[in-house]
């Protein structure tokens, strides 16, 4: 591609150098812009393809954002569950059985924080 761009630039330069009037220079420039537009997919024929590529990239980015948010929610949920599990083990070791009002209030508060 680089070689093609150099050749295109050289041919445009040759056309400009050998031009007899301004119309020839303008025509050489139009040809050059046409070649550049075609190679960079900037013409109308490629607009549909570029639009689909853009939509696909946008969907991929949106998916990654949703995945990251879901992952954070799951991590947060795992942390809460692990803490509850450790609290139960600790209370069981201490001989403290059952759920107290304070424990239930803490669980409700944790659940509200998790849902936020």
N, C-alpha and C positions, 0 to 999 in steps of 0.2 A: 504493500500500500504506500509506503514511504517513497519507493522508487516511482510509482505511478504519479504521486503528487509532485515529485521533482520534475518528472517529464512534462506534466501538465503545466507547471510553473515555467519551465524552460520554453515550451511551445508558445505560451502566452507572451513571455518576454520577447521571443523571436518575432511574433506577430506584431507586437507593439513597436519593436525596433524597425521593422520593415514597413510599418503602416505609412500610407501616403497621405492620410488625412485623419481627422478626429473620428469619423464614422468607422474606420477600420479599427481604431483603438477601442471604441465602444463595443464593436462586434467581438473582438478578441476577449474583452473583459466579460461579456455576456457568456461566451463559450466557456471561459474559465469558471465563472460562477455556476454554470450548469453542471460542469464536471464535479466541482466541489460539492454542490447540493446533492448530486446523485450518489457520490461516494460516501457522504455523511448521512444519507437517508433523510434529507431535508425536503424532499419534494412531496407532492400530493399523493403519489402512488404509495409511498411508505408511511403516510400519516396514520393509516388504519393499523398497520403493524406496530408502529411506535406507541399508539394509544393503547393497544392491547398489552404491550410490554410494560408500559407505565402502570396500567391497572393491575397487572400481575405483581409488580414490585410493591405497589401500594397495598395489595391484599397480603402479601408476605410480611410486610412491616406491621400491618394491623394484627395479623396472626401472632407475630412475635410479641407484640405488646400485650395481647390477650393472654398468651402463654405465660409471659413474665408475671402478670397480675395474678393469674391462677396459681402459679408456683408460689408466689408470696403468701397467698391465702392458705394454701396447703401447709407451707412451712409454719405459719402462725398457728394453724390448727394442731399440727404435730407438737409444737412447743407447749401449747395448752394441755393437750392430752398427756404428754410426758410429765408435765408438772403435776397434774392430777394423780397420775399413776404413782409418782414418787411420794406425794403427800399421803396417799392411801397406804403405801408400804411403810412409811415412817410412823403413821398413826397405829398401824397394825402392830409394829414392833413395840410401840409404847403401850400397847394394850388398850388403845382407845378405839372402840368399835362404834359403828353407826355414823349417821350424818347429823350434825348439829345445825341449828338455825344459822349460825355464823358461817359454817361451811357452805350451806346452801346459798346464802347471800353472796358469798365469794364466787361460787360457780355461776350464779346468774350474772354477776358483774363481768366475769370473764367472758361469758357468752355474748353479752352486749358489746363488749370491746371487740370481740372477734367478728361480729356481724357489721361493725362500723367500717 
